[in-house]
Amino acid sequence: MLKNVAAVLLDGVHPFELGVVCEVFGIDRRDEGLPGYDFAVVSAEGPALSTHVGGLTVSTPYGLDRLEEADLIAVPAGNEFPRRSYPPELLEALRRAVARGTRVLSVCSGVFVLGAAGLLDGRRCAAHWHHAAELARQYPRASVEADVLYVDEDPVITSAGTAAGIDACLHIVRKEQGQETANKIARRMVVPPHRDGGQAQYIERPLPRSSCDTVGGVLAWLQEHLDEEVTVEQLAARAHMSPRTFARRFQQETGTTPYRWLLRQRVLLAQRLLEETDETMETIARRCGFGTAAALRYQFTQVLDTTPQTYRRAFRGPRAA
């Protein structure tokens, strides 16, 4: 049973990510019929730590020895975590914790600390989409997933960007103490107890400026005619190639197939229209080349793991929906 929780901090800790852990596990809500946790903020680098917010510091009397009694150790994000080194005694304490069955949780860039401790090797892990490539480069034995909110590879739980830490914390509560407890804590925080979808809807993917030598002209034409039905044969004729040669050169120069490239550009256009206009789903579907709202919904969900309506509400607010 989850009873003892410690958040371990390094210099440059991000206050919001620390606050997420404190809000879920550090507030005594026993008078509301919710479980109470023996919670402590632990420093890995001295009694006073700076944050990335100017002038704000965090002080605590607890050192790394406090981790020995924890059932859950949370590692919030911090400044320059993808590029800094970590105290060897912290990394050893995390390894000992996992060896004895203690869960460890990272919030956002805190995952780099777990990687430095060797706790991601052979495991799936979540990372903020902005850090995913660097995490995979530094820790090639980890399976980095940049399109999910969190990954539970018990006893190692990793979460993506800032708010995904809330999702991961509530997941741990739900797993240990049931759906009802997680729901009550979520209501007190005024957040959903579980969010659908993943990070895909938040990743910035601007339309590429093609530097392709032979298919660049076709790509530019396609971006202006996304609402039209086209075949590989038609595109090959526009590029003055045979369909087989065109498909091969397209793959070489873009890294994907004509169909997948076109689908991605249509979804990108749909995202922009959902964010910036009040057009109906049927109109957006026609403008993006999907034909019908049902086809738009299917392809949008396949690519971004969320529906067009949910995406519009998230990025334009409830009034737009």
BALOBA-1460 file (C-alpha; in Angstrom, 3 decimals):
// residues 321
<rec num="1" residu="m" x="0.000" y="0.000" z="0.000"/>
<rec num="2" residu="l" x="1.289" y="3.444" z="-0.946"/>
<rec num="3" residu="k" x="1.947" y="5.396" z="2.253"/>
<rec num="4" residu="n" x="5.349" y="7.061" z="2.084"/>
<rec num="5" residu="v" x="6.235" y="9.452" z="-0.740"/>
<rec num="6" residu="a" x="9.364" y="11.523" z="-1.323"/>
<rec num="7" residu="a" x="10.048" y="14.128" z="-4.007"/>
<rec num="8" residu="v" x="13.790" y="14.386" z="-4.618"/>
<rec num="9" residu="l" x="15.056" y="17.721" z="-5.939"/>
<rec num="10" residu="l" x="18.152" y="18.981" z="-7.704"/>
<rec num="11" residu="d" x="19.346" y="22.521" z="-8.173"/>
<rec num="12" residu="g" x="17.257" y="24.330" z="-10.782"/>
<rec num="13" residu="v" x="14.058" y="22.389" z="-9.994"/>
<rec num="14" residu="h" x="10.932" y="23.547" z="-11.796"/>
<rec num="15" residu="p" x="8.341" y="24.670" z="-9.214"/>
<rec num="16" residu="f" x="5.273" y="23.605" z="-11.185"/>
<rec num="17" residu="e" x="6.438" y="20.023" z="-11.639"/>
<rec num="18" residu="l" x="7.319" y="19.889" z="-7.945"/>
<rec num="19" residu="g" x="3.925" y="21.388" z="-7.161"/>
<rec num="20" residu="v" x="2.157" y="18.621" z="-9.096"/>
<rec num="21" residu="v" x="3.663" y="15.966" z="-6.835"/>
<rec num="22" residu="c" x="3.001" y="18.062" z="-3.709"/>
<rec num="23" residu="e" x="-0.637" y="18.639" z="-4.702"/>
<rec num="24" residu="v" x="-1.431" y="14.957" z="-5.204"/>
<rec num="25" residu="f" x="0.620" y="13.413" z="-2.390"/>
<rec num="26" residu="g" x="1.591" y="16.242" z="-0.039"/>
<rec num="27" residu="i" x="-1.798" y="17.610" z="1.042"/>
<rec num="28" residu="d" x="-3.516" y="15.933" z="3.970"/>
<rec num="29" residu="r" x="-7.082" y="15.180" z="2.878"/>
<rec num="30" residu="r" x="-7.899" y="12.566" z="5.485"/>
<rec num="31" residu="d" x="-10.769" y="14.670" z="6.839"/>
<rec num="32" residu="e" x="-12.400" y="14.189" z="3.419"/>
<rec num="33" residu="g" x="-12.084" y="10.421" z="3.628"/>
<rec num="34" residu="l" x="-9.032" y="10.306" z="1.393"/>
<rec num="35" residu="p" x="-5.746" y="8.591" z="2.229"/>
<rec num="36" residu="g" x="-2.937" y="10.553" z="3.811"/>
<rec num="37" residu="y" x="0.692" y="10.151" z="2.785"/>
<rec num="38" residu="d" x="3.862" y="10.588" z="4.787"/>
<rec num="39" residu="f" x="5.311" y="13.111" z="2.343"/>
<rec num="40" residu="a" x="8.725" y="14.776" z="2.269"/>
<rec num="41" residu="v" x="10.665" y="17.025" z="-0.082"/>
<rec num="42" residu="v" x="14.250" y="15.742" z="-0.280"/>
<rec num="43" residu="s" x="17.323" y="17.596" z="-1.523"/>
<rec num="44" residu="a" x="20.080" y="15.845" z="-3.449"/>
<rec num="45" residu="e" x="22.296" y="18.941" z="-3.458"/>
<rec num="46" residu="g" x="22.290" y="20.692" z="-0.084"/>
<rec num="47" residu="p" x="19.616" y="22.240" z="2.141"/>
<rec num="48" residu="a" x="18.778" y="25.152" z="-0.198"/>
<rec num="49" residu="l" x="18.046" y="24.767" z="-3.898"/>
<rec num="50" residu="s" x="17.476" y="27.338" z="-6.601"/>
<rec num="51" residu="t" x="14.600" y="27.081" z="-9.072"/>
<rec num="52" residu="h" x="14.347" y="28.243" z="-12.650"/>
<rec num="53" residu="v" x="12.058" y="31.056" z="-11.466"/>
<rec num="54" residu="g" x="14.068" y="34.152" z="-10.581"/>
<rec num="55" residu="g" x="14.549" y="34.668" z="-6.841"/>
<rec num="56" residu="l" x="12.615" y="31.571" z="-5.740"/>
<rec num="57" residu="t" x="14.473" y="28.980" z="-3.672"/>
<rec num="58" residu="v" x="13.437" y="25.771" z="-1.943"/>
<rec num="59" residu="s" x="14.865" y="24.652" z="1.393"/>
<rec num="60" residu="t" x="14.338" y="21.341" z="3.165"/>
<rec num="61" residu="p" x="15.877" y="19.523" z="6.128"/>
<rec num="62" residu="y" x="15.690" y="16.146" z="4.353"/>
<rec num="63" residu="g" x="18.646" y="14.531" z="2.610"/>
<rec num="64" residu="l" x="18.985" y="11.397" z="0.511"/>
<rec num="65" residu="d" x="18.709" y="9.086" z="3.525"/>
<rec num="66" residu="r" x="14.972" y="9.940" z="3.571"/>
<rec num="67" residu="l" x="14.558" y="8.022" z="0.297"/>
<rec num="68" residu="e" x="15.312" y="4.722" z="2.026"/>
<rec num="69" residu="e" x="11.854" y="4.605" z="3.633"/>
<rec num="70" residu="a" x="9.813" y="5.779" z="0.626"/>
<rec num="71" residu="d" x="7.272" y="3.658" z="-1.246"/>
<rec num="72" residu="l" x="7.347" y="6.149" z="-4.111"/>
<rec num="73" residu="i" x="10.143" y="8.507" z="-5.147"/>
<rec num="74" residu="a" x="9.221" y="11.316" z="-7.541"/>
<rec num="75" residu="v" x="11.817" y="13.188" z="-9.586"/>
<rec num="76" residu="p" x="10.413" y="16.511" z="-10.876"/>
<rec num="77" residu="a" x="11.854" y="18.320" z="-13.889"/>
<rec num="78" residu="g" x="14.723" y="20.763" z="-13.594"/>
<rec num="79" residu="n" x="16.768" y="23.281" z="-15.502"/>
<rec num="80" residu="e" x="19.270" y="21.871" z="-18.003"/>
<rec num="81" residu="f" x="18.442" y="18.286" z="-16.992"/>
<rec num="82" residu="p" x="19.160" y="16.940" z="-20.509"/>
<rec num="83" residu="r" x="22.686" y="18.382" z="-20.342"/>
<rec num="84" residu="r" x="23.867" y="18.240" z="-16.729"/>
<rec num="85" residu="s" x="25.436" y="15.525" z="-14.587"/>
<rec num="86" residu="y" x="23.924" y="14.135" z="-11.403"/>
<rec num="87" residu="p" x="25.293" y="13.292" z="-7.947"/>
<rec num="88" residu="p" x="26.455" y="9.651" z="-7.959"/>
<rec num="89" residu="e" x="24.919" y="9.137" z="-4.502"/>
<rec num="90" residu="l" x="21.481" y="10.115" z="-5.867"/>
<rec num="91" residu="l" x="21.775" y="7.689" z="-8.774"/>
<rec num="92" residu="e" x="22.825" y="4.904" z="-6.418"/>
<rec num="93" residu="a" x="19.927" y="5.691" z="-4.063"/>
<rec num="94" residu="l" x="17.477" y="5.409" z="-6.980"/>
<rec num="95" residu="r" x="18.977" y="2.083" z="-8.064"/>
<rec num="96" residu="r" x="18.703" y="0.727" z="-4.520"/>
<rec num="97" residu="a" x="15.107" y="1.912" z="-4.316"/>
<rec num="98" residu="v" x="14.062" y="0.091" z="-7.469"/>
<rec num="99" residu="a" x="15.943" y="-3.035" z="-6.379"/>
<rec num="100" residu="r" x="13.894" y="-3.207" z="-3.190"/>
<rec num="101" residu="g" x="10.595" y="-2.619" z="-5.024"/>
<rec num="102" residu="t" x="10.096" y="1.109" z="-4.490"/>
<rec num="103" residu="r" x="8.399" y="2.882" z="-7.364"/>
<rec num="104" residu="v" x="10.127" y="5.829" z="-9.015"/>
<rec num="105" residu="l" x="8.270" y="8.476" z="-10.985"/>
<rec num="106" residu="s" x="9.718" y="11.121" z="-13.278"/>
<rec num="107" residu="v" x="7.915" y="14.296" z="-14.282"/>
<rec num="108" residu="c" x="8.947" y="15.742" z="-17.663"/>
<rec num="109" residu="s" x="12.757" y="16.118" z="-17.877"/>
<rec num="110" residu="g" x="13.179" y="14.237" z="-14.581"/>
<rec num="111" residu="v" x="13.335" y="11.197" z="-16.861"/>
<rec num="112" residu="f" x="16.971" y="12.090" z="-17.637"/>
<rec num="113" residu="v" x="17.837" y="11.416" z="-13.991"/>
<rec num="114" residu="l" x="16.309" y="7.947" z="-14.244"/>
<rec num="115" residu="g" x="18.236" y="7.384" z="-17.462"/>
<rec num="116" residu="a" x="21.513" y="8.373" z="-15.787"/>
<rec num="117" residu="a" x="20.758" y="5.843" z="-13.041"/>
<rec num="118" residu="g" x="20.328" y="3.104" z="-15.670"/>
<rec num="119" residu="l" x="16.659" y="2.642" z="-14.815"/>
<rec num="120" residu="l" x="15.410" y="3.114" z="-18.382"/>
<rec num="121" residu="d" x="17.529" y="0.337" z="-19.891"/>
<rec num="122" residu="g" x="15.272" y="-2.247" z="-21.501"/>
<rec num="123" residu="r" x="12.164" y="-0.300" z="-20.542"/>
<rec num="124" residu="r" x="9.593" y="1.780" z="-22.377"/>
<rec num="125" residu="c" x="9.496" y="5.362" z="-21.152"/>
<rec num="126" residu="a" x="7.625" y="8.589" z="-21.813"/>
<rec num="127" residu="a" x="9.330" y="11.868" z="-22.584"/>
<rec num="128" residu="h" x="8.230" y="15.355" z="-23.501"/>
<rec num="129" residu="w" x="8.176" y="15.464" z="-27.296"/>
<rec num="130" residu="h" x="10.732" y="18.279" z="-27.200"/>
<rec num="131" residu="h" x="13.248" y="16.050" z="-25.344"/>
<rec num="132" residu="a" x="12.448" y="12.651" z="-26.862"/>
<rec num="133" residu="a" x="15.174" y="12.586" z="-29.501"/>
<rec num="134" residu="e" x="17.871" y="13.657" z="-27.045"/>
<rec num="135" residu="l" x="16.739" y="11.099" z="-24.470"/>
<rec num="136" residu="a" x="16.859" y="8.346" z="-27.092"/>
<rec num="137" residu="r" x="20.327" y="9.494" z="-28.176"/>
<rec num="138" residu="q" x="21.725" y="9.468" z="-24.642"/>
<rec num="139" residu="y" x="20.055" y="6.215" z="-23.594"/>
<rec num="140" residu="p" x="19.766" y="3.970" z="-26.666"/>
<rec num="141" residu="r" x="18.763" y="0.965" z="-24.564"/>
<rec num="142" residu="a" x="15.542" y="2.737" z="-23.575"/>
<rec num="143" residu="s" x="12.424" y="2.604" z="-25.746"/>
<rec num="144" residu="v" x="11.372" y="6.252" z="-25.810"/>
<rec num="145" residu="e" x="7.722" y="7.024" z="-26.579"/>
<rec num="146" residu="a" x="7.061" y="10.643" z="-27.537"/>
<rec num="147" residu="d" x="3.341" y="10.283" z="-28.237"/>
<rec num="148" residu="v" x="2.004" y="9.227" z="-24.832"/>
<rec num="149" residu="l" x="1.260" y="11.096" z="-21.602"/>
<rec num="150" residu="y" x="2.911" y="8.536" z="-19.329"/>
<rec num="151" residu="v" x="4.286" y="5.001" z="-19.312"/>
<rec num="152" residu="d" x="3.959" y="2.557" z="-16.430"/>
<rec num="153" residu="e" x="6.801" y="0.029" z="-16.525"/>
<rec num="154" residu="d" x="6.393" y="-0.837" z="-12.864"/>
<rec num="155" residu="p" x="8.343" y="0.058" z="-10.761"/>
<rec num="156" residu="v" x="9.477" y="2.829" z="-13.140"/>
<rec num="157" residu="i" x="6.787" y="5.328" z="-14.172"/>
<rec num="158" residu="t" x="7.684" y="8.141" z="-16.552"/>
<rec num="159" residu="s" x="5.550" y="11.068" z="-17.643"/>
<rec num="160" residu="a" x="5.806" y="13.532" z="-20.488"/>
<rec num="161" residu="g" x="5.417" y="17.321" z="-20.307"/>
<rec num="162" residu="t" x="4.394" y="19.365" z="-17.297"/>
<rec num="163" residu="a" x="0.685" y="18.533" z="-16.971"/>
<rec num="164" residu="a" x="1.291" y="14.885" z="-17.853"/>
<rec num="165" residu="g" x="2.798" y="14.602" z="-14.366"/>
<rec num="166" residu="i" x="-0.726" y="15.055" z="-13.021"/>
<rec num="167" residu="d" x="-1.927" y="12.181" z="-15.202"/>
<rec num="168" residu="a" x="0.864" y="9.923" z="-13.966"/>
<rec num="169" residu="c" x="0.336" y="10.791" z="-10.298"/>
<rec num="170" residu="l" x="-3.402" y="10.128" z="-10.547"/>
<rec num="171" residu="h" x="-2.648" y="6.877" z="-12.368"/>
<rec num="172" residu="i" x="-0.513" y="5.734" z="-9.438"/>
<rec num="173" residu="v" x="-3.279" y="6.646" z="-6.977"/>
<rec num="174" residu="r" x="-5.845" y="4.842" z="-9.128"/>
<rec num="175" residu="k" x="-3.623" y="1.768" z="-9.336"/>
<rec num="176" residu="e" x="-2.873" y="1.657" z="-5.606"/>
<rec num="177" residu="q" x="-6.052" y="3.001" z="-4.022"/>
<rec num="178" residu="g" x="-8.760" y="2.693" z="-6.613"/>
<rec num="179" residu="q" x="-10.699" y="4.753" z="-9.127"/>
<rec num="180" residu="e" x="-12.891" y="6.440" z="-6.515"/>
<rec num="181" residu="t" x="-9.911" y="7.857" z="-4.612"/>
<rec num="182" residu="a" x="-8.274" y="9.109" z="-7.813"/>
<rec num="183" residu="n" x="-11.550" y="10.703" z="-8.917"/>
<rec num="184" residu="k" x="-11.975" y="12.530" z="-5.604"/>
<rec num="185" residu="i" x="-8.443" y="13.927" z="-5.702"/>
<rec num="186" residu="a" x="-8.957" y="14.985" z="-9.324"/>
<rec num="187" residu="r" x="-12.168" y="16.810" z="-8.417"/>
<rec num="188" residu="r" x="-10.398" y="18.692" z="-5.649"/>
<rec num="189" residu="m" x="-7.737" y="19.694" z="-8.170"/>
<rec num="190" residu="v" x="-10.393" y="20.529" z="-10.812"/>
<rec num="191" residu="v" x="-8.711" y="18.317" z="-13.396"/>
<rec num="192" residu="p" x="-9.945" y="15.253" z="-15.313"/>
<rec num="193" residu="p" x="-9.088" y="11.990" z="-13.535"/>
<rec num="194" residu="h" x="-8.010" y="10.564" z="-16.878"/>
<rec num="195" residu="r" x="-7.241" y="12.339" z="-20.153"/>
<rec num="196" residu="d" x="-7.819" y="10.689" z="-23.494"/>
<rec num="197" residu="g" x="-5.195" y="10.849" z="-26.188"/>
<rec num="198" residu="g" x="-1.487" y="11.458" z="-26.008"/>
<rec num="199" residu="q" x="1.103" y="14.075" z="-26.883"/>
<rec num="200" residu="a" x="0.620" y="13.899" z="-30.627"/>
<rec num="201" residu="q" x="-1.918" y="16.715" z="-30.600"/>
<rec num="202" residu="y" x="0.576" y="19.051" z="-28.882"/>
<rec num="203" residu="i" x="3.651" y="18.413" z="-31.027"/>
<rec num="204" residu="e" x="4.606" y="21.271" z="-33.297"/>
<rec num="205" residu="r" x="4.882" y="19.971" z="-36.848"/>
<rec num="206" residu="p" x="4.961" y="22.934" z="-39.222"/>
<rec num="207" residu="l" x="4.568" y="22.344" z="-42.915"/>
<rec num="208" residu="p" x="8.060" y="21.521" z="-44.221"/>
<rec num="209" residu="r" x="9.942" y="23.734" z="-46.600"/>
<rec num="210" residu="s" x="11.058" y="21.119" z="-49.042"/>
<rec num="211" residu="s" x="14.650" y="20.960" z="-50.215"/>
<rec num="212" residu="c" x="13.938" y="17.903" z="-52.329"/>
<rec num="213" residu="d" x="15.741" y="17.919" z="-55.650"/>
<rec num="214" residu="t" x="13.309" y="16.044" z="-57.859"/>
<rec num="215" residu="v" x="9.931" y="15.873" z="-56.063"/>
<rec num="216" residu="g" x="9.989" y="19.327" z="-54.450"/>
<rec num="217" residu="g" x="7.796" y="20.814" z="-57.171"/>
<rec num="218" residu="v" x="5.224" y="18.057" z="-56.693"/>
<rec num="219" residu="l" x="5.186" y="18.620" z="-52.931"/>
<rec num="220" residu="a" x="4.610" y="22.348" z="-53.390"/>
<rec num="221" residu="w" x="1.749" y="21.614" z="-55.812"/>
<rec num="222" residu="l" x="0.205" y="19.093" z="-53.421"/>
<rec num="223" residu="q" x="0.192" y="21.572" z="-50.548"/>
<rec num="224" residu="e" x="-1.918" y="23.883" z="-52.705"/>
<rec num="225" residu="h" x="-4.297" y="21.090" z="-53.760"/>
<rec num="226" residu="l" x="-4.877" y="19.037" z="-50.613"/>
<rec num="227" residu="d" x="-8.614" y="18.976" z="-51.304"/>
<rec num="228" residu="e" x="-8.153" y="17.066" z="-54.565"/>
<rec num="229" residu="e" x="-8.053" y="13.327" z="-55.053"/>
<rec num="230" residu="v" x="-4.753" y="12.342" z="-56.656"/>
<rec num="231" residu="t" x="-3.014" y="9.103" z="-57.570"/>
<rec num="232" residu="v" x="0.649" y="8.160" z="-57.643"/>
<rec num="233" residu="e" x="0.347" y="7.874" z="-61.410"/>
<rec num="234" residu="q" x="-0.856" y="11.485" z="-61.660"/>
<rec num="235" residu="l" x="1.921" y="12.728" z="-59.383"/>
<rec num="236" residu="a" x="4.525" y="10.761" z="-61.313"/>
<rec num="237" residu="a" x="3.320" y="12.306" z="-64.573"/>
<rec num="238" residu="r" x="3.630" y="15.779" z="-63.043"/>
<rec num="239" residu="a" x="7.225" y="14.937" z="-62.055"/>
<rec num="240" residu="h" x="7.874" y="13.425" z="-65.527"/>
<rec num="241" residu="m" x="8.766" y="10.027" z="-64.081"/>
<rec num="242" residu="s" x="7.385" y="6.532" z="-64.158"/>
<rec num="243" residu="p" x="5.212" y="5.661" z="-61.102"/>
<rec num="244" residu="r" x="7.844" y="3.216" z="-59.833"/>
<rec num="245" residu="t" x="10.709" y="5.729" z="-60.142"/>
<rec num="246" residu="f" x="8.590" y="8.487" z="-58.596"/>
<rec num="247" residu="a" x="7.655" y="6.324" z="-55.585"/>
<rec num="248" residu="r" x="11.301" y="5.387" z="-55.043"/>
<rec num="249" residu="r" x="12.564" y="8.977" z="-55.304"/>
<rec num="250" residu="f" x="9.734" y="10.228" z="-53.095"/>
<rec num="251" residu="q" x="10.710" y="7.756" z="-50.357"/>
<rec num="252" residu="q" x="14.374" y="8.690" z="-50.673"/>
<rec num="253" residu="e" x="13.776" y="12.435" z="-50.453"/>
<rec num="254" residu="t" x="10.961" y="12.618" z="-47.873"/>
<rec num="255" residu="g" x="11.497" y="9.466" z="-45.814"/>
<rec num="256" residu="t" x="7.912" y="8.346" z="-46.304"/>
<rec num="257" residu="t" x="5.417" y="7.250" z="-48.952"/>
<rec num="258" residu="p" x="3.275" y="9.648" z="-51.022"/>
<rec num="259" residu="y" x="0.153" y="8.444" z="-49.215"/>
<rec num="260" residu="r" x="1.566" y="8.971" z="-45.731"/>
<rec num="261" residu="w" x="3.020" y="12.364" z="-46.651"/>
<rec num="262" residu="l" x="-0.299" y="13.530" z="-48.097"/>
<rec num="263" residu="l" x="-2.243" y="12.234" z="-45.101"/>
<rec num="264" residu="r" x="0.038" y="14.097" z="-42.692"/>
<rec num="265" residu="q" x="-0.322" y="17.377" z="-44.605"/>
<rec num="266" residu="r" x="-4.106" y="17.008" z="-44.651"/>
<rec num="267" residu="v" x="-4.178" y="16.450" z="-40.908"/>
<rec num="268" residu="l" x="-1.911" y="19.476" z="-40.382"/>
<rec num="269" residu="l" x="-4.308" y="21.615" z="-42.429"/>
<rec num="270" residu="a" x="-7.246" y="20.257" z="-40.420"/>
<rec num="271" residu="q" x="-5.455" y="21.205" z="-37.190"/>
<rec num="272" residu="r" x="-4.980" y="24.776" z="-38.409"/>
<rec num="273" residu="l" x="-8.605" y="25.093" z="-39.492"/>
<rec num="274" residu="l" x="-9.855" y="23.675" z="-36.182"/>
<rec num="275" residu="e" x="-7.683" y="26.149" z="-34.269"/>
<rec num="276" residu="e" x="-8.300" y="29.245" z="-36.382"/>
<rec num="277" residu="t" x="-11.798" y="28.972" z="-37.884"/>
<rec num="278" residu="d" x="-15.398" y="28.177" z="-36.955"/>
<rec num="279" residu="e" x="-15.961" y="26.070" z="-40.064"/>
<rec num="280" residu="t" x="-18.055" y="22.925" z="-39.678"/>
<rec num="281" residu="m" x="-16.517" y="19.472" z="-39.673"/>
<rec num="282" residu="e" x="-18.007" y="18.767" z="-43.105"/>
<rec num="283" residu="t" x="-16.437" y="21.921" z="-44.557"/>
<rec num="284" residu="i" x="-13.049" y="21.173" z="-42.985"/>
<rec num="285" residu="a" x="-13.227" y="17.601" z="-44.261"/>
<rec num="286" residu="r" x="-13.821" y="18.819" z="-47.833"/>
<rec num="287" residu="r" x="-11.098" y="21.489" z="-47.658"/>
<rec num="288" residu="c" x="-8.588" y="18.932" z="-46.401"/>
<rec num="289" residu="g" x="-9.423" y="16.264" z="-48.938"/>
<rec num="290" residu="f" x="-11.081" y="13.833" z="-46.526"/>
<rec num="291" residu="g" x="-14.471" y="14.165" z="-48.184"/>
<rec num="292" residu="t" x="-16.700" y="13.538" z="-45.178"/>
<rec num="293" residu="a" x="-16.675" y="14.401" z="-41.474"/>
<rec num="294" residu="a" x="-16.593" y="10.688" z="-40.684"/>
<rec num="295" residu="a" x="-13.433" y="10.202" z="-42.747"/>
<rec num="296" residu="l" x="-11.880" y="13.294" z="-41.148"/>
<rec num="297" residu="r" x="-12.632" y="11.955" z="-37.680"/>
<rec num="298" residu="y" x="-11.170" y="8.532" z="-38.470"/>
<rec num="299" residu="q" x="-7.914" y="9.772" z="-40.024"/>
<rec num="300" residu="f" x="-7.456" y="12.579" z="-37.458"/>
<rec num="301" residu="t" x="-7.843" y="10.107" z="-34.609"/>
<rec num="302" residu="q" x="-5.461" y="7.638" z="-36.225"/>
<rec num="303" residu="v" x="-2.723" y="10.281" z="-36.492"/>
<rec num="304" residu="l" x="-3.251" y="12.353" z="-33.333"/>
<rec num="305" residu="d" x="-5.043" y="9.927" z="-30.996"/>
<rec num="306" residu="t" x="-7.821" y="12.451" z="-30.334"/>
<rec num="307" residu="t" x="-10.980" y="13.525" z="-32.158"/>
<rec num="308" residu="p" x="-11.359" y="16.767" z="-34.136"/>
<rec num="309" residu="q" x="-13.995" y="18.053" z="-31.699"/>
<rec num="310" residu="t" x="-11.809" y="17.326" z="-28.683"/>
<rec num="311" residu="y" x="-8.866" y="18.983" z="-30.407"/>
<rec num="312" residu="r" x="-10.928" y="22.095" z="-31.181"/>
<rec num="313" residu="r" x="-12.118" y="22.359" z="-27.593"/>
<rec num="314" residu="a" x="-8.546" y="22.037" z="-26.319"/>
<rec num="315" residu="f" x="-7.070" y="24.664" z="-28.625"/>
<rec num="316" residu="r" x="-9.961" y="27.107" z="-29.050"/>
<rec num="317" residu="g" x="-11.952" y="26.671" z="-25.851"/>
<rec num="318" residu="p" x="-15.514" y="25.413" z="-25.191"/>
<rec num="319" residu="r" x="-17.121" y="28.380" z="-26.993"/>
<rec num="320" residu="a" x="-15.719" y="27.212" z="-30.316"/>
<rec num="321" residu="a" x="-17.135" y="23.713" z="-29.846"/>
